[in-house]
């Protein structure tokens, strides 16, 4: 798919140097396989991991610029946050970064028009993409392979991954305790399937890749359903609002305070 790929590629090139400078080897390389297809993913286990102990799960979905099968690009944004000593010491969890195939997406969507006047078309009842099916299979695998705290499972994502966050919760409405989509969007008509988790939504007001209206529409519709939701809009910030979201001092405290 061609939507916002070139701009995300620019971000990928911009930040790849800092990613390479950081040691990401603690994220183990794994591959999930199902029905002849595969999904690469990286998994970060807690320090002093004890297989007999229950841990929360954080699932993070990357954007379109990090798609592929190298099992590396998906770590460009966000992975460094969970490697910080203070985070690993205070918020022990299993952190997973799956990777979506090139030309695929976490959720089915289309676009009309050209940038910067492009409109996104989000579907209410579209069939799952192949990568969403693999993602759901990976989630089931993780539940079997690791002793997860089923009451403290969290999902977040940026851009295409923010859209995937809404889609994954919609399709699995009772699984997650909290969700944090960044500069994403979805069809507001799915709001009735998003009631279980707590939500914190992020977007930049000057985003020209995925305009802020797509998050605000979701927030408005979800508030109308009485859903527990917070919304942070960063004035003057463009598409890279994930930098602001990851810098939120209360993000992880908020996340880990949520339980089903």
N, C-alpha and C positions, 0 to 999 in steps of 0.2 A: 504494500500500500504506500502511496506517495505523500499522504498528508503529513505536513510539518517535518518530513524526514530530513530535508536539507538543513533546516535551522537546527534541529537536534544534532545533526552531524557536526555542525560548527561547535556546539557546546561540548560534544564528545572530544573533539580535537583540542579544545581549549583546556579541558580538565584532565585529559589523559596523562599529561605530564605529571601532575600532582598525584594522580592515582598510582602511577608507576613508582613514584618516589616513596610511597607508603607501602609498608609490608602487609600484603593482604593474604599471606600464606596461611594464616589461622583459619581462613575460610576454605574448608576442604572442598575439593572438586568432586562432584558426584553427577551421576546421570540416572534419571528415571526412565524406565522403558515400559511401554504398554502397547500391545497389539501391533508390534513392528515399528512403532514410532518412539521417539525419545525426546526428553527435555533435560538439557544441562541445568545444574543448579549448584550453588555454593552454600555451604552450611557452616555456621559458626557455633561451636558448642561452648558452654560456660567454662570458665577457668575451673580446674579441679572437677571436671564433669563426673558425675556419679550416675551410672545407668539405672540405679535403683531409685533415684530421686525424681520427682515430678518437676518439670520446668514449663514456664509459659513459652508460647511460640509466637515469634514475630515473622510474618511473611511479607516481603516487600517486592512490589512489582515495578519494574523499570519502565522507562519511556521508549518511544519508537526508535530513537537514535542508538539505543544499546541492544537492539535485536541482533540475532545471529546464532552461531553455534560454537563460539570460541570459549565459552564459559568464563569470560573475563569482563567483557564490556558492561555487564549488568551491575558491576560493582563500582562504576564510575561515580555515581551519586548515592550518598547515604551510608555506604559501607563503613566509612571512617568513623561515623558517629558511634557505632556499636563496638568499635575496637578500642575506644578510649578506656583507660584503666578505671576511671571513676564510674563509667557506665557498666563495665563488666563486673566491677566489684559490688555495685549497688543495685543493679538490675539484671540478675542472672536469668538468662533466657536462651532458648535455641533460636537463632536468627537464620532465615533462609532467603536467598535471592535466586529465584528461578530465572531462566532466560527464554524469551519468546523468539520463535524463528523469524528470520528475515522475511519481509513481505506479509507477515501475519500480524495478529493483534490479540489482545486479551479479550476484547469485546467487539462484536460486529457493529460497525458504524460506517457511514458514508459522508461525503462532503459535496457541497454544491458551490460553484463559483471559484474564484481565484483569490489568493492572498493579496491584500489584507481584508477582503470582503467575503471571505469564504464562510460558509455556514456548515456546521456539523449536524448530521442527522443521526440521532440516537433512537434505537428501536426499543419497544416495550417488550416484545416477545420473540425476538430473533433467536434462531438456533445458535447454540454455543459454537464458537470457533474451535478448530482442532487444538489450538494451544490452551484454550480454557478447559477443554476436556482433559488434556494432559495435566494441567494445573490441578484440577480436582482429583485426578488420580494420584498426583504427587502428594497432595494433602492427606489422602487416605493412607498412602504409604508411610508418611511421617508419623501418623497416629499409631501405626503398627510397629514401626522400627524404633521409636523413642517413647519414653514415658512422659507424655505431655500432660500438662494441667489443662484438662478440657474446659475448665471454667475461665481460663485466662489465655485465650487465643486471639491474636491481633493481626490485622492486615492493613497495609498502607501502600501507597504508590504515587508516582508522579506522572503527570501528563497522560500518555496512553495507559500508564499504570494506575493513575487516579481513576480513569474511566473503568479500568479492570477491577479496581477495588469495589466500586458500586456494583459491577456485574457479578463479581464473586459472591458478595453478600446477598445480592438478590437471589442468586441460585442456591445459596446455602444460608438461609436466613437465621438459623438457630446455632450456627457454629461459633461466631466471633463475639467477643465481649466488647471490642472497640475497633474503630476503623478511622484512618486518617488519610483521605485522598487529597492530593496536592495538584493544583492547576488541572483538574480533570473536568468531568461532567457526565451526565447521563440523561435519560428520559425521565422527567419529573413524574410521569405516571407510574413508575415503579416504586414510588415512595412507600406505598403500603406494605412492601416486602422488606423494608429496611428498618423496621421498628425495634428490633432486638438489641443491636449494639449501641454503644455511645459513639458519637461522631465528633470529630474535629476536622473541619474543612479549611483549606488554605488556598489562596489565589492572590496574584498580583493585579492591581487595578490597571496597569499598563500592558498587560499581556496581549500581544497581537498574534500569537500562535494559537492559543486556546483562550478566547476572550473570557473575561471574568464573569460574564453573564451566565455562562454554563454552570458555574458553581453556585451563583446567587439564586438561579432558578431552582436548583436542587434544594438549597437551604430553605428557601421560602416554602416549597412544597412539603418538605419534611417537617418543618415547624408546624405547618397546618395539620399534620398528622400527630402532633404531640411528641415527636421524636426528640430525644436528648441530643442536642447538637450545638456546637460552638463554631463560629465562623471568624476567621482572621483574614482580612483583606489588607495587603501591603500597598500603600499608596505610592504610585510612581514606579513600582517594581514590575518588570516584564515577566517573561515566561519562566525564568529561573527562580521562582518564588520558593522552590525547595530549599534554597540556601537560607532563607528567612525561617522557614518551617523547622529545619534541622537545628537552627540556632535558638529556637524557643526554649527558654530555661525550664519551662514546666511541661514540655511535651512528654518526656518519658515518665515523669511522676504522674501526670494525668493518665497516661496509657496504662501503667502498671497498677493504678488504683482501681481499674475497672475489672469486674468479675461478673460472670453470669449468675 
